[in-house]
Amino acid sequence: MPSAVPTLLPLGDGKISYKSPSAGYIYLCSNLPAGKGGAATNGPWIEGKYWDPSKKIHVQGSVNWPSASISFVIDGDQREVMGNDLPPHPSGIFPIQKTDPAYKYDQNPNSIGPQTVLFSLPKDPVVASADSCEGGQVGIALTGVALFNGLDALLRDAVAHELQDSYNGHPQQSSVYHYHNISDAVVKLGVTDSLGNTLVGYAFDGFGIYGPVENGKTLTNADLDECHGHTSEIVWDGVAQQMYHYNATAEYPYTVGCFKGTPVNVPPLGGTH
């Protein structure tokens, strides 16, 4: 990585695997054709094979969603999830307005609308005998917002190429508001346990997704396995234990590279975008 600009991150473009999982890659379930949509023009924050998050702009606006709802209720050995996918925090204005500087690079025409979020996750997930591939949505944040993988509709690094609001969220063609990564603002809305680890969501195999900081250290890809997780001590439903979990990082693939446990069959709210 060029040392002159230490904030540069490698682009995730092309880091997709279809046959087996690999650290730093997204293990997709099928060779999906590149679709339509996404940012039409690269912003100046993209520099060759790298991008600079400190230079990237956000979609403007501050829209509140007072009807946002989400609940995570333990029922026996299941964690019941119910909500409407609307964010409990302000979003940007979508469709992106022509007067917004973001419009020059990403003319996202989609609006934000409520969805039916209703599914169950295993309360105490276990590591499977083999890793599983993933589709477009990989989990849900504690905010109730859908968590998509790190790819846009063109199968590029969505976090680098597309324009999101200040919480790194935006809607796709079915009005599904979603994140492709976990921003610092969303980490602040998570739940920090007595060990200092912050739960920010759940993957579809039931394992937790945590923020990037553990024991005072900011984790990178080098600290995580092929699914973008590891085993360490966390407080899970009030009990401190050594347990597998994913960690959100600043680097692609950002959250879940593959499923370490057995994913449940959740009706998709949208595609890869």
Steps between C-alpha positions, in 0.01 A plus 500: 500500500643842411645658814445859386126471568453274805121529481486307172326161505518230230192480278301178532425487128545145368545346845220248459522124535245249368670168580635539851542769767815706518610767748435850369246372245123457483391141446190529279254217449478539124672675215254787496498714187580864553176692512405860433527793736769614735717805470558600138818700558797440726551774753840662563533286815569199276866496405593207279470180701446694824244736650516765768205503744609839636431659159166334432185713522161398641148541369358817652188544710359392834171311482349353816301176509279508812326173408826301498466177699714200586495233770727207587319264735637171633241221482643165607800425281406765245557872464187644341559806283215732404511849352442718196857584380452874553801659671469634856750767402477775235560398140608705203250622241420233243465499204823696492416856405655664195620783725691254719872478412463121530274502191802565280628151579194298606150580376325250728130533401369278779294604801486355852193298596390262778561127461375187673782373720401175673733205553665285768869446571658236722560652844815295553653444154771241445785487252405273209718228352546713189466869420194611300476745212286811519248695294436872495376552855717346772333614821332779689638783710374572852351816351260273309657588165584228249869420467607418145836361400773728369397486134290734287276399209801499269686267741746772595606626841174671600645699789763658277296559185148582614383806689335452838376733772687588820404163653624321185148399401302533178202334328498252211239452227244340734526792747704288742718728710824315579863518601794338319729566794474619859580867546635653820157663544329158495761352737400772749143366482615148587514330840837497676555216747701501822810393307480803272380311192215659306230285342365671188290224339440137420598295197249257350672207669426658839854604586554855618657776296717723715674831448867517406644567846582213739710540814597847385630375165347593166479178301592466133463222244826353626335422835201319347435173317352425156149589620617828658471379856686327782451345843566706810328588826174690468193541718223311322151553640651594835754218522873555444636223282745411226287512185530549127378832360552732205664840520423802287817662368598793281624258233305302240309268543399719798276256693422141393714328237324164538287329764688311769180346629195367317300794360124500538275548199399866525275644228725752323405866523709576193791395279870565520464875454 
